[in-house]
């Protein structure tokens, strides 16, 4: 079977300016999409200008390409690739995106033919693909629609140009032509939908360990982990937050940073958070994104009882093993959009962290910290156990004693807690036997309080929990959680306050949870023997639960949910290089032998093609060959030459003054097409002629 060949027309210089403009527009859309997402506007100017100059040069030299220009393109392309590698090592922002755009402009200098224009469209697809890996919102869809429209227009215009090249009469507004265009649109739409469904069906969406875990390569954190929480808003947070003692206080300008992300959480502050997106989270399950916990309450403020920080050292590829797999796991990937505190946000119970640093710290409450704030563009992934327990399991855990180290820290209460706070806790849980039932009773009571973004100011010389429960009876999340933790501790149930972010707004088009500044949140964690810390949210108005939701799995997730071994990649790489050096001569000889075999195979295929293309009038019979030889001698005697396109009869008709040519032509035709062999008389007759 012969392989299909590219039409020679596609390799001819393309004369159509319309097709070139459409190809440039498609490339411009890909460049614009990538620059829009990365905000590299200087790169947009470079990419658009370089691509335009490349198209102009290619159009003017389409019939006589310059050999030195090809060499220049080759050198420039490899130089751009080398600079991309340097950018990756030096932490330059989006080096892959920069290479994709610059390479698009460089290659455009060799866009001469229709086939090259198709390749230019392919570079536009590459830019769109890179943009898709970086896009976190629906704005990317606008570029995708625009690109598809331009490609469809390109295909339609190519159809028109082909028809004109073949001399067909075009009536663009005719009914037949409109039907042709509608068929193009329908076919293009159907193909797009089918490909989209196929890609959606076969693209893995891992619920457990992915084969390649997303992680930032260009924004590593090299500083040692810090004990204190570094908030990007400090020290300005003291000015934007407000220690409310003035009843006439008016909320300040919305802030992007939550004042609770610090070493302490003062309940007398009143935050006013903006709607800015701080990060995007890809997760197959609903979850709150935990930061760390406070376990000491004093003077209307929360803090951590211990400032010790356990240092964690990364294994291969910045991989931190921080727990054991228990039950179902799921993977989350965090894409940082704005500067955030030096907190590694996690969902569920983390097992492995893939974070761009060599060292990380873990505090006494299970929070993870690094040496500096998280920068925009940073990416890291977390594999975590699903945190969820049934009501029966939490009720039965009441039969087991609490560990001493848990009770020593998580039952602490200051003397400022009022007696009526203790009385309310006992009243709400009267008749409840298990700790779980008491937790639910306190939580459900607090859920009846209305949420107030701007609660009344804290009165001097009062306890914040007492004022919330008996005076204001409304507040923000910190007040609800503080009241719950204090009342549970007064009942002998270990509890603590946790800060982080709610799940955010789920975008069904992009598949990301969009976490905004206003999603900064606090909730409670209650300890259950053998189950560990379980989250509860007493704040009204928050959808979902702090426990991990149902993990949405892919159709083939279970088939691909393999437990990958812990492979020492450094040792494997070193052994691979040694093995490569040992087998390198063998590989060279094998390559030479393969090249020879391929050459012989191509020669054999060409010989077969030549045999198949031999004309059917070619014969090996001696009688027929003698007739043809005598005819050639006759032409030499007459000093005539038959053109390649002429038959013997056409040559005879061109020379009517020579009757012998007509008789000879008749004998030649009989020798060529007659199944019977020529006779000796025929040969002698031709020789006499």
Secondary structure, 3 states (H helix, E strand, C coil): CCCCCCCHHHHCECCCHHHHHHHHHHHHHHHHHHHHHHCCHHHHHHHHHHHHHHHHHHHHCCCCCCHHHHHHHHHHHHHHHHHHHHHHHHCCCCHHHHHHHHHHHHHHHHCCEHHHHHHHHHHHHHHHHHHHHHCCCCHHHHHHHHHHHHHHHHHHHHHHHHHHHCCCCCCCCCHHHHHHHHHHHHHHHHHHHHHHHHHHHHCCCCCCCCCCCCCCCCCCECCCCCCCCCCCCCCCHHHHCCECCCCCCCCCCCECCCCCCCCEEECCECCCECCCEEEEEEECCCCCEEEEEECEEECCEEECCCCCCEEEECCHHHEEECCCCCCCEEEEEEEECCCECCEECECCEEEEEECCECEEEECCCCCEECCCCECCCCEEEEEEECCCCCHHHHHHHHHCCCCHHHHHHHCCCCCCCCHHHHHHHHHHCCCCCCHHHHHHHHHHHHCCCEECCCCCCCCCCCCHHHHHHHHHCEECHHHHHHHHHHHHHHCCCCEEEEEEECCCEEECCCCEEEEEHHHEEEEEEEEECCCEEEEECCCCCCCCCCCCCCCCCCCCHHHHCCCCCCCCHHHHHHHHHHHHHHHHHHHHHHHHHHHHHHHHHHHHHHHHHHHHCCCCCCCCCHHHHHHHHHHHHHHHHHCCCCCCCCCHHHHHHHCCCCHHHHHHHHHHHHHHHCCCCCCHHHHHHHHHC
